[in-house]
Amino acid sequence: MRRFAFLPVLALIACAPAPEPVTGSLPIFGDGYRFKGDICRRVGEDDFTNQFLDDAADLVACPEDAENLGVFVIDTGAREVARRDGYVLYSVPIR
């Protein structure tokens, strides 16, 4: 009889919702920032990025190993705000 005492516990575990997966990825979207095919891309809102979002700027992610990031910064007036998941996050003024 005692060997079946764990069955109610297993039933409860089976009914519990699965934990949300943690991907660690940024909510990147679009097909290039400033132009289609560019390696930098817009970033959406999540628990990490919401601290960098601004209605007067685009939040943009560029791969850390991308060439010519200095040119991107000069051309757009971008300001580095963070690094995550192999990307540099920039706030790019739009006004």
RAMOWO-V666778 format. One record per residue. OMEGA is omega as a letter, one per 40 degrees, with the letter a starting at -180 (NA if undefined). Layout:
((OMEGA) (OMEGA))
This chain:
((a) (a) (i) (a) (a) (a) (i) (i) (i) (i) (i) (i) (a) (a) (a) (i) (i) (i) (i) (i) (i) (a) (a) (a) (i) (i) (a) (i) (i) (a) (i) (i) (d) (a) (i) (a) (i) (a) (i) (a) (i) (i) (i) (a) (i) (a) (i) (a) (a) (i) (a) (a) (a) (a) (i) (a) (i) (i) (a) (i) (i) (i) (a) (a) (a) (i) (i) (i) (i) (i) (i) (a) (a) (a) (a) (a) (a) (i) (i) (a) (a) (i) (i) (i) (i) (i) (i) (i) (a) (i) (a) (a) (i) (i) (NA))
